[in-house]
């Protein structure tokens, strides 16, 4: 029996639309959950996501993403979808042995049942490096909620494995804060809602599971990684404030989400993308307000320019040796704004100092 011509046209149109949708999915670099590889490692497992255009002869960065309490690796993938946002990473989503990770507080179920999650993490990295080409020095970790508390444990006790880590919706336990003693520095990013009711931004007092505040946590972690004790404070938008420390190579940053709850994603902050951006710039200092780098044949000079709308002469400030036996614009942090009330004022870091290139 012949089909009516309008039915045939409708079917062809539907096939074209379906083909177009499949093309769009490929362009968006999506990776459905059923494309995750379940990897067995002894009696433990993790889920592996390769870049969409994976090439066996190419080196990749490695990112480990740790789920919250009660979660699983597949759920963390659907929450963060890192492999959909970058073709530079092999991403592993591990499953915890117990209902939660052994986060370093020596106070939870995983600790009492003897879950050696630090060793599992080391074994997982080695297993992936044996199977695939991981670029040396390009291993990262991110965690949400209780998974974020565990990532802090990694930064304190396995810093040699990681270039940078990111912690979302978690301050740091009192116990880990006391015992944390990294053997080498690692860049650390924290993202936390100021109204988090689960793991409070301002910490909490508890006989078994006390937390220090996130501002205190980033200051403590920065200090343990040899950062200068002076924070750079910046308002990124109406809902996001940044507190940033730097030790000359690594940086330590807290993104405070105004009135944000216990969330991974925020309205004005794409957490997964921001984490990947932090990893890509883990060794680049956060420039202060009014700052820019000016390129010359000799290198990039950091210039902090203020009062640019003022008429009349300009003042150039060149620092001598300061607290750190360097010569940088921080020496003029208090003076420059006062001069900028009447003059155009430029403070310049010499090459090899502060934010200028070497």
RODO-2510 file (C-alpha; in nm, 4 decimals, decimal comma):
residues 358
     n   res          X          Y          Z
     1     x     0,0000     0,0000     0,0000
     2     x     0,1439     0,3392    -0,0982
     3     x     0,2015     0,5922     0,1772
     4     x     0,0493     0,9393     0,1334
     5     x     0,3090     1,1896     0,0167
     6     x     0,2575     1,4122     0,3239
     7     x     0,3330     1,1174     0,5552
     8     x     0,6597     1,0443     0,3722
     9     x     0,7595     1,4106     0,3923
    10     x     0,6864     1,4100     0,7667
    11     x     0,9018     1,1014     0,8231
    12     x     1,1910     1,2450     0,6216
    13     x     1,1634     1,5713     0,8125
    14     x     1,1708     1,3840     1,1432
    15     x     1,4845     1,1918     1,0379
    16     x     1,6562     1,5173     0,9399
    17     x     1,5653     1,6712     1,2758
    18     x     1,6961     1,3683     1,4655
    19     x     2,0191     1,3812     1,2660
    20     x     2,0524     1,7505     1,3416
    21     x     1,9975     1,6864     1,7137
    22     x     2,2701     1,4225     1,7146
    23     x     2,5064     1,6694     1,5451
    24     x     2,4229     1,9331     1,8024
    25     x     2,4980     1,6896     2,0859
    26     x     2,8366     1,6193     1,9348
    27     x     2,9099     1,9884     1,9033
    28     x     2,8181     2,0369     2,2709
    29     x     3,0678     1,7636     2,3588
    30     x     2,8138     1,5757     2,5718
    31     x     2,8934     1,2384     2,7227
    32     x     2,5888     1,0434     2,8431
    33     x     2,6216     0,8553     3,1697
    34     x     2,6128     0,5195     2,9909
    35     x     2,9380     0,6150     2,8144
    36     x     3,1254     0,6239     3,1438
    37     x     3,3639     0,3337     3,1843
    38     x     3,3343     0,1410     3,5077
    39     x     3,6887     0,0682     3,6246
    40     x     3,7664    -0,1952     3,8874
    41     x     4,0620    -0,1366     4,1194
    42     x     4,0919    -0,4215     4,3683
    43     x     3,7634    -0,4229     4,5577
    44     x     3,7030    -0,0557     4,4764
    45     x     3,5734     0,1128     4,1624
    46     x     3,5726     0,4433     3,9820
    47     x     3,4029     0,5758     3,6701
    48     x     3,6157     0,7110     3,3872
    49     x     3,5202     0,9684     3,1238
    50     x     3,7511     1,0234     2,8269
    51     x     3,7450     1,3406     2,6144
    52     x     3,5044     1,3156     2,3233
    53     x     3,7862     1,3325     2,0687
    54     x     4,0296     1,1217     2,2682
    55     x     4,3586     1,0433     2,0915
    56     x     4,5739     0,7610     2,2230
    57     x     4,8973     0,9356     2,1275
    58     x     4,8109     1,2612     2,3070
    59     x     4,8828     1,3552     2,6677
    60     x     4,5914     1,4668     2,8875
    61     x     4,5397     1,6327     3,2219
    62     x     4,3765     1,4164     3,4895
    63     x     4,0916     1,5358     3,7119
    64     x     3,9475     1,3371     4,0035
    65     x     3,5989     1,4468     4,1147
    66     x     3,4740     1,3328     4,4568
    67     x     3,1022     1,2991     4,5352
    68     x     2,9240     1,4160     4,8537
    69     x     2,8188     1,1961     5,1459
    70     x     2,5694     0,9325     5,0363
    71     x     2,6497     0,9889     4,6692
    72     x     2,8268     0,7914     4,3991
    73     x     3,0660     0,8725     4,1180
    74     x     2,7963     0,8644     3,8499
    75     x     2,5973     1,1224     4,0417
    76     x     2,9013     1,3483     4,0669
    77     x     2,9420     1,3215     3,6896
    78     x     2,5841     1,4323     3,6263
    79     x     2,6355     1,7220     3,8679
    80     x     2,9695     1,8544     3,7424
    81     x     2,9981     1,7161     3,3831
    82     x     3,3624     1,8276     3,3584
    83     x     3,4359     1,6180     3,0492
    84     x     3,1594     1,8012     2,8616
    85     x     3,3337     2,1354     2,9187
    86     x     3,6896     2,0551     2,8127
    87     x     3,8711     1,8178     2,5791
    88     x     4,1904     1,8550     2,7834
    89     x     4,0976     1,6251     3,0718
    90     x     4,0529     1,2597     3,1477
    91     x     3,8042     1,2680     3,4366
    92     x     3,7648     1,0033     3,7059
    93     x     3,4576     0,9886     3,9299
    94     x     3,5423     0,7489     4,2158
    95     x     3,2983     0,5728     4,4483
    96     x     3,3622     0,5910     4,8215
    97     x     3,4005     0,2615     5,0041
    98     x     3,1679     0,3696     5,2834
    99     x     2,8768     0,6122     5,2782
   100     x     3,1285     0,8964     5,3045
   101     x     3,4981     0,9666     5,2519
   102     x     3,7645     0,9383     5,5205
   103     x     3,8088     1,3130     5,5236
   104     x     4,0798     1,3496     5,7861
   105     x     3,8733     1,4462     6,0905
   106     x     3,9159     1,0949     6,2411
   107     x     3,5541     1,1245     6,3480
   108     x     3,3266     0,9674     6,0862
   109     x     3,2009     0,6292     5,9647
   110     x     3,4741     0,5878     5,7028
   111     x     3,7422     0,6439     5,9670
   112     x     3,5868     0,3999     6,2146
   113     x     3,5576     0,1313     5,9448
   114     x     3,9143     0,1849     5,8274
   115     x     3,8527     0,3130     5,4725
   116     x     4,1958     0,4024     5,3329
   117     x     4,0775     0,6617     5,0829
   118     x     4,4165     0,8303     5,0613
   119     x     4,5766     0,5075     4,9412
   120     x     4,2843     0,4425     4,7073
   121     x     4,3385     0,7870     4,5527
   122     x     4,7099     0,7193     4,5008
   123     x     4,6304     0,3783     4,3482
   124     x     4,3652     0,5284     4,1211
   125     x     4,6062     0,7900     3,9856
   126     x     4,8681     0,5212     3,9205
   127     x     4,6105     0,2975     3,7526
   128     x     4,4990     0,5724     3,5142
   129     x     4,8572     0,6742     3,4396
   130     x     4,9303     0,3125     3,3463
   131     x     4,6328     0,2935     3,1114
   132     x     4,6532     0,6385     2,9508
   133     x     4,9032     0,9155     2,8826
   134     x     4,8701     1,1708     3,1625
   135     x     5,0802     1,4859     3,1244
   136     x     5,3344     1,4953     3,4100
   137     x     5,2432     1,7449     3,6806
   138     x     4,8880     1,7914     3,5518
   139     x     4,6731     1,6069     3,8082
   140     x     4,3841     1,7868     3,9796
   141     x     4,1038     1,7132     4,2260
   142     x     3,7619     1,8619     4,2974
   143     x     3,5040     1,7702     4,5585
   144     x     3,1564     1,8711     4,6668
   145     x     3,0354     1,8885     5,0263
   146     x     3,1829     1,5918     5,2168
   147     x     3,3818     1,5139     4,9018
   148     x     3,5232     1,8647     4,9347
   149     x     3,6309     1,7930     5,2910
   150     x     3,8171     1,4899     5,1562
   151     x     3,9858     1,6997     4,8864
   152     x     4,1229     1,9181     5,1666
   153     x     4,2647     1,5972     5,3156
   154     x     4,4354     1,5325     4,9810
   155     x     4,5837     1,8833     4,9816
   156     x     4,7163     1,8294     5,3333
   157     x     4,8434     1,4714     5,3007
   158     x     4,8984     1,3969     4,9305
   159     x     5,0017     1,7351     4,7865
   160     x     5,2784     1,5728     4,5805
   161     x     5,0143     1,4209     4,3527
   162     x     4,8296     1,7425     4,2649
   163     x     4,8902     2,0745     4,0940
   164     x     4,5643     2,2267     4,2202
   165     x     4,2442     2,1254     4,3992
   166     x     3,8957     2,2739     4,4319
   167     x     3,6586     2,2483     4,7287
   168     x     3,2873     2,3303     4,6942
   169     x     3,0434     2,3819     4,9843
   170     x     3,2826     2,2832     5,2636
   171     x     3,4977     2,4691     5,5172
   172     x     3,7557     2,2543     5,7024
   173     x     3,7227     2,0391     6,0132
   174     x     3,8914     2,1516     6,3333
   175     x     4,0860     1,8247     6,3442
   176     x     4,2260     1,8492     5,9897
   177     x     4,3027     2,2174     6,0402
   178     x     4,5173     2,1183     6,3376
   179     x     4,6960     1,8268     6,1712
   180     x     4,7367     1,9606     5,8161
   181     x     5,1066     1,9692     5,7249
   182     x     5,1586     1,9647     5,3459
   183     x     5,5055     1,8639     5,2322
   184     x     5,4834     2,0869     4,9259
   185     x     5,2471     2,3623     4,8102
   186     x     4,9390     2,3031     4,5978
   187     x     4,6979     2,5701     4,4674
   188     x     4,3590     2,5591     4,6431
   189     x     4,0221     2,6991     4,5382
   190     x     3,7191     2,7145     4,7687
   191     x     3,3601     2,7979     4,6696
   192     x     3,1052     2,8386     4,9480
   193     x     2,7615     2,9905     4,9995
   194     x     2,7468     3,2278     5,2957
   195     x     2,4032     3,0878     5,3965
   196     x     2,4988     2,7190     5,3722
   197     x     2,2835     2,5392     5,6355
   198     x     2,4620     2,2002     5,6050
   199     x     2,8327     2,2808     5,6364
   200     x     2,8113     2,6425     5,7552
   201     x     3,0270     2,9081     5,5910
   202     x     3,1053     3,0550     5,9336
   203     x     3,1932     2,7160     6,0815
   204     x     3,0338     2,5467     6,3800
   205     x     3,1203     2,4270     6,7284
   206     x     3,0706     2,0544     6,7855
   207     x     3,2346     1,8080     7,0238
   208     x     3,2964     1,5528     6,7463
   209     x     3,2803     1,7425     6,4172
   210     x     3,3691     2,1073     6,4589
   211     x     3,4323     2,3299     6,1575
   212     x     3,6304     2,6514     6,1230
   213     x     3,4916     2,9176     5,8911
   214     x     3,5727     2,9189     5,5212
   215     x     3,7557     3,2569     5,5422
   216     x     3,9669     3,1145     5,8247
   217     x     4,0124     2,7900     5,6294
   218     x     4,1538     2,9555     5,3175
   219     x     4,3807     3,1760     5,5318
   220     x     4,5052     2,8690     5,7205
   221     x     4,5631     2,6639     5,4036
   222     x     4,7386     2,9590     5,2406
   223     x     4,9646     2,9968     5,5419
   224     x     5,0496     2,6265     5,5474
   225     x     5,1522     2,6637     5,1822
   226     x     5,3871     2,9555     5,2530
   227     x     5,1627     3,2299     5,1153
   228     x     5,1955     3,5903     5,2250
   229     x     4,9509     3,6707     5,5088
   230     x     4,7865     3,9601     5,3238
   231     x     4,4679     3,8768     5,1339
   232     x     4,3569     4,0463     4,8154
   233     x     3,9837     4,1190     4,8422
   234     x     3,7808     4,1743     4,5253
   235     x     3,4101     4,2065     4,4488
   236     x     3,3485     4,0142     4,1251
   237     x     2,9763     4,0942     4,1040
   238     x     2,6813     4,1636     4,3329
   239     x     2,6786     3,8029     4,4530
   240     x     3,0434     3,6914     4,4473
   241     x     3,3348     3,8115     4,6580
   242     x     3,6900     3,6832     4,6134
   243     x     3,9556     3,6438     4,8820
   244     x     4,2923     3,5571     4,7288
   245     x     4,6385     3,4709     4,8664
   246     x     4,9586     3,3970     4,6744
   247     x     5,2988     3,2523     4,7590
   248     x     5,4826     3,3589     4,4445
   249     x     5,3731     3,0542     4,2436
   250     x     5,0585     2,8921     4,3846
   251     x     4,7391     3,0758     4,4767
   252     x     4,4693     3,0127     4,7359
   253     x     4,1251     3,1562     4,6694
   254     x     3,7851     3,1643     4,8359
   255     x     3,4831     3,2566     4,6240
   256     x     3,2093     3,3593     4,8691
   257     x     2,8556     3,3287     4,7283
   258     x     2,6379     3,5926     4,8950
   259     x     2,3326     3,4241     5,0537
   260     x     2,4195     3,1029     4,8686
   261     x     2,3098     2,7700     5,0134
   262     x     2,4600     2,4209     5,0121
   263     x     2,4950     2,4053     4,6357
   264     x     2,7366     2,3078     4,3600
   265     x     2,5965     2,5559     4,1095
   266     x     2,5043     2,9198     4,1710
   267     x     2,3006     3,1649     3,9636
   268     x     2,5891     3,3971     3,8833
   269     x     2,8705     3,1434     3,9111
   270     x     2,9184     2,8413     3,6851
   271     x     3,1171     2,6329     3,9322
   272     x     3,2433     2,3635     3,6942
   273     x     3,3694     2,6181     3,4409
   274     x     3,5214     2,8346     3,7125
   275     x     3,7074     2,5346     3,8552
   276     x     3,8528     2,4501     3,5150
   277     x     3,9548     2,8153     3,4744
   278     x     4,1226     2,8073     3,8161
   279     x     4,3137     2,4936     3,7210
   280     x     4,4277     2,6562     3,3961
   281     x     4,5583     2,9611     3,5849
   282     x     4,6722     2,7878     3,9054
   283     x     5,0172     2,9483     3,8896
   284     x     4,9036     3,2936     3,7778
   285     x     4,8618     3,5524     4,0510
   286     x     4,5306     3,7319     4,0879
   287     x     4,5895     4,0930     3,9831
   288     x     4,4675     4,3644     4,2185
   289     x     4,2076     4,6178     4,1157
   290     x     4,3397     4,8877     3,8792
   291     x     4,6177     4,6522     3,7644
   292     x     4,7309     4,5403     3,4228
   293     x     5,0377     4,3887     3,2603
   294     x     5,2093     4,6031     2,9952
   295     x     5,4083     4,4084     2,7372
   296     x     5,7495     4,5336     2,6249
   297     x     6,0437     4,3761     2,4442
   298     x     6,1985     4,2992     2,7820
   299     x     5,8906     4,1348     2,9340
   300     x     5,5571     4,2169     3,0974
   301     x     5,5578     4,4970     3,3522
   302     x     5,2831     4,5020     3,6131
   303     x     5,1413     4,8555     3,6351
   304     x     4,8774     4,9671     3,8835
   305     x     4,7226     5,2847     3,7491
   306     x     4,4911     5,5044     3,9559
   307     x     4,3355     5,8478     3,9233
   308     x     4,3465     5,8335     3,5430
   309     x     4,0719     6,0938     3,5062
   310     x     4,2691     6,3580     3,6933
   311     x     4,4321     6,6362     3,4882
   312     x     4,7822     6,7623     3,5389
   313     x     5,1078     6,5786     3,5971
   314     x     5,1485     6,2067     3,6501
   315     x     5,3412     6,0439     3,9347
   316     x     5,5411     5,7230     3,8846
   317     x     5,6140     5,5158     4,1957
   318     x     5,9117     5,2776     4,1976
   319     x     5,9524     5,0697     4,5132
   320     x     6,2717     4,9747     4,6928
   321     x     6,3285     4,6677     4,9124
   322     x     6,0256     4,5827     5,1264
   323     x     5,9122     4,3284     5,3822
   324     x     5,9959     4,0388     5,1498
   325     x     6,3265     4,1843     5,0292
   326     x     6,1700     4,2354     4,6878
   327     x     6,0643     4,5530     4,5167
   328     x     5,6975     4,5615     4,4342
   329     x     5,3903     4,7826     4,4175
   330     x     5,2496     4,6473     4,7440
   331     x     5,4847     4,8931     4,9141
   332     x     5,2618     5,1741     4,7876
   333     x     4,9246     5,0128     4,8677
   334     x     4,8340     5,2870     5,1159
   335     x     5,0069     5,5829     4,9495
   336     x     4,8876     5,5435     4,5920
   337     x     4,5115     5,5867     4,6574
   338     x     4,5803     5,9096     4,8482
   339     x     4,7914     6,0547     4,5662
   340     x     4,5320     5,9379     4,3130
   341     x     4,2770     6,1769     4,4608
   342     x     4,4578     6,4581     4,2733
   343     x     4,7051     6,2992     4,0336
   344     x     4,7410     6,0244     3,7795
   345     x     4,9556     5,7704     3,9644
   346     x     5,1395     5,4699     3,8207
   347     x     5,3073     5,2129     4,0444
   348     x     5,5363     4,9783     3,8509
   349     x     5,6842     4,6430     3,9533
   350     x     6,0349     4,5885     3,8239
   351     x     6,0943     4,2769     3,6152
   352     x     6,1465     3,9756     3,8359
   353     x     5,9386     4,1194     4,1200
   354     x     5,5757     4,0851     4,2274
   355     x     5,3394     4,0569     3,9286
   356     x     5,5907     4,1537     3,6577
   357     x     5,7461     3,8755     3,4530
   358     x     6,0948     3,7422     3,5131
***
